[in-house]
Every structure is written in C-alpha cells, then in structure tokens.
Amino acid sequence: MAGGGGHLPSQPPTGARPVQPVQIDSLGKLLLHASRELKRHGWALICTEYHGHPYQCTLGLESRWRHPELEVLGLTPELGQVVLERLVARIKAGERLKAGDFFSNVLRGHDLFIVENPLDPEGPPLTGGRLRVIWPDANARYPWHADCDPQCAAQSVLIEVDGLDLHGLEVLFSYTGRVS
C-alpha cells in the first residue's frame, strides 16, 4: 500500500472540520436544509448509517458539475468527510473521477479505489450511478478479496438510497465549498 500500511485512522487529519449533527425528522426538512446548503456551497455531504455502518454521500455534484455523486461506507463521519472533500476539490478543479481510478494521495498511507460495483470492480455497475470510494484493510485487501477484514468487507453492501427511512433519523450534515 502506498505510503505505508496499517489500519485506517479513526480520526481525521489535524485541521479537519467536525461534522455537525442536524436532526431531520421528515423528508421535507431534509430537502429544505439540503437546498439551502446547495445554494450556498454547490454541494452537500450527507452522513448517516446504513445497516449499522457509517455512510457518507455527496449531493449536488451531478447538477452542479455534471459528475456522478460519490459515496463511502464504513469510515467514521469525520474521515469520510475528509476523503469526500478532497475528491470534490478535484472535481471542482475539472477532474472527472471514474470507476477504476486509484488514488494514493487522498488519505495518507491508504490507497483508495473508485468503483461502480463494490462486489466486483470489473463487473456491471451496481451503485445506481454513484461512484463508491473503496478503502483497503490493513493487509491492502479490498472487499472483493475473500480474505479481507470483515469491516472492510462491509463496503460491499449495496446502498438503496431511495429506500432510506429518514423519519426520526439523525442525519449529519457538513457542507463546504472550501477544502483546507
């Protein structure tokens, strides 16, 4: 693994902004809050849980930059925020991310892989048009490797965003237009 191995850090790098919780008890409130932030910053980061795993996804990349939305599963909200902010900064600068892209310079010491199919990176797209950012386990194994760590393997879960129940769910929001 580029830059060293080991487990993914549980804390974001120094200087990262913490994700602030906003209680969302209806789809209407979610849409209103997201709309305000999209106007303000051009994109939004939604952090929640999916089947007990932290889940972060972008909102607004498609409409603002004609780029597929990004998602990450299994990283802490703070670390997922850092990863997605850094990738969005590349998109805002004109870079187009696509399935098969590999990044060794987004999260120090960890190689990230962009996929449309978290079960088989060479298989047909399964993420509904979103791009999943995949991180390796401590042995540089990804979810499609049979012997990867169970926490890493959890990234192979297919997210049904349209099926998320938002009633009473605490959704964490962090919106930025700037990456420090």
Beta strands, then each sheet from edge to edge (+ up, - down):
strand 1: 20-23
strand 2: 44-50
strand 3: 53-59
strand 4: 70-73
strand 5: 102-107
strand 6: 110-115
strand 7: 131-134
strand 8: 170-174
sheet 1: 1+ 8- 2+ 3- 4+ 7+ 6- 5+
end
